Structures are given as structure tokens and as C-alpha cells.
Amino acid sequence: MFDLGKAGCKIVAAVRRVDRLKSLCSEINSFNPRGIQAAALELDVSSDAATIQKAVKEAWEIFGKIDALINNAGFRGNVRSSLDLSEDEWDKVFKTNLTGTWLVSKYICVLMRDAKHGGSVINISSVSGLHRGLVPGGIAYACSKGGVDTMTRMMALELGVYKIRVNSIAPGLLKSEITHGLMEKEWLKTVTERT
């Protein structure tokens, strides 16, 4: 985000915990003497559709348009076997990773379509969704990210006529807040030997 701001991009960062981004937005804004370059907006993508639609409208109004959307919300959930995973845990992962991604994309793409200026949507998926990075205990996460990849292809097919590109990026396993528990697993130490 910092590099995008320094390059002159105007950024609306929608996150669950705005306090984490306020200082970064202030730092980015300090580089631009012409006004706001970056703004933080509170949004939990696991919220209901009306809440998401309202937040998308607020984001749009900050700069008067959105040229690109990066859907980067992700929730791994508990690492449990498919036999031990509860329906509530399954639903929570899907609500964030797939339903939230779809709703944010839907409402932004409606505004892009109606403004007739096109745009780009980039969905952050996972190699787990591509069946290349499957890990034990990750059924809900892998299925939800596979859904993101299918949704991406469908939206690309449907929205190209409006000059809206939809793509996904599927990063591999990297150290982050979402993968902290996985990094401590014994089997991870031998992953490179098996691939």
C-alpha cells in the first residue's frame, strides 16, 4: 500500500480494524501536498450485504470513483480435519473468503458499470484453491479459495463487456497472521523435500 501511495495512486483501504491503518494512511498523505492520497474505511467483509453495499458507496465517494479493487480479506479458520470441522466454522470461512469477496466485487462492479469507465478487480486466492498447496486440516479454506477462483473466472466472463477485468492471484504459503499456526506444524519442515 505504501508503494502504491508513493507512486501517486489514491487508496481507500477497507479493513476490520481501522486503527491499524490510520498511521500508514497519514504517512502516505504526508507525501502528497495536494490533499488526501489514502483513507482508511472500516469494513468487515463477513457483514451482511446492506452493510457491505453502504461501505462500498462510502469508499466510492471518497475519491469519486474506484479504478481497481484488490480483495485481500482472508480467514483460515481452525486447522481441523473435515470430520471435526463444525458447520459454524465452515460458514465463517466461506462468509469471509467467498461471500464477502463476491459482495464487495458485486457492489463495486455495479458502480464501475454504471459509471461506464471500466476497472479492474484482483482477487487474492491461494494455491490451496488450485489443489497445489493442500494442507491437512484446511478443507474450508481450500474450498473457499477454489470458489474464489471459479467466481473470478465467471465474473471475468460476464463483466468484460463493461471493460471490467477480473483476475486472481494465488500466492503460496507465506508467513503471516493467517498462517501463524501452520508455520509451527512439524509437517511444514519437510514440505520442500516432498515437492
C-alpha positions, 0 to 999 in steps of 0.5 A, a space after each residue: 500500500 505504501 508503494 502504491 501511495 508513493 507512486 501517486 495512486 489514491 487508496 481507500 483501504 477497507 479493513 476490520 480494524 481501522 486503527 491499524 491503518 490510520 498511521 500508514 494512511 497519514 504517512 502516505 498523505 504526508 507525501 502528497 501536498 495536494 490533499 488526501 492520497 489514502 483513507 482508511 474505511 472500516 469494513 468487515 467483509 463477513 457483514 451482511 450485504 446492506 452493510 457491505 453495499 453502504 461501505 462500498 458507496 462510502 469508499 466510492 465517494 471518497 475519491 469519486 470513483 474506484 479504478 481497481 479493487 484488490 480483495 485481500 480479506 482472508 480467514 483460515 479458520 481452525 486447522 481441523 480435519 473435515 470430520 471435526 470441522 463444525 458447520 459454524 466454522 465452515 460458514 465463517 470461512 466461506 462468509 469471509 473468503 467467498 461471500 464477502 469477496 463476491 459482495 464487495 466485487 458485486 457492489 463495486 462492479 455495479 458502480 464501475 458499470 454504471 459509471 461506464 469507465 471500466 476497472 479492474 478487480 484482483 482477487 487474492 486466492 491461494 494455491 490451496 484453491 488450485 489443489 497445489 498447496 493442500 494442507 491437512 486440516 484446511 478443507 474450508 479454506 481450500 474450498 473457499 479459495 477454489 470458489 474464489 477462483 471459479 467466481 473470478 473466472 465467471 465474473 471475468 466472463 460476464 463483466 468484460 463487456 463493461 471493460 471490467 477485468 477480473 483476475 486472481 492471484 494465488 500466492 503460496 504459503 507465506 508467513 503471516 497472521 493467517 498462517 501463524 499456526 501452520 508455520 509451527 506444524 512439524 509437517 511444514 519442515 519437510 514440505 520442500 523435500 516432498 515437492 
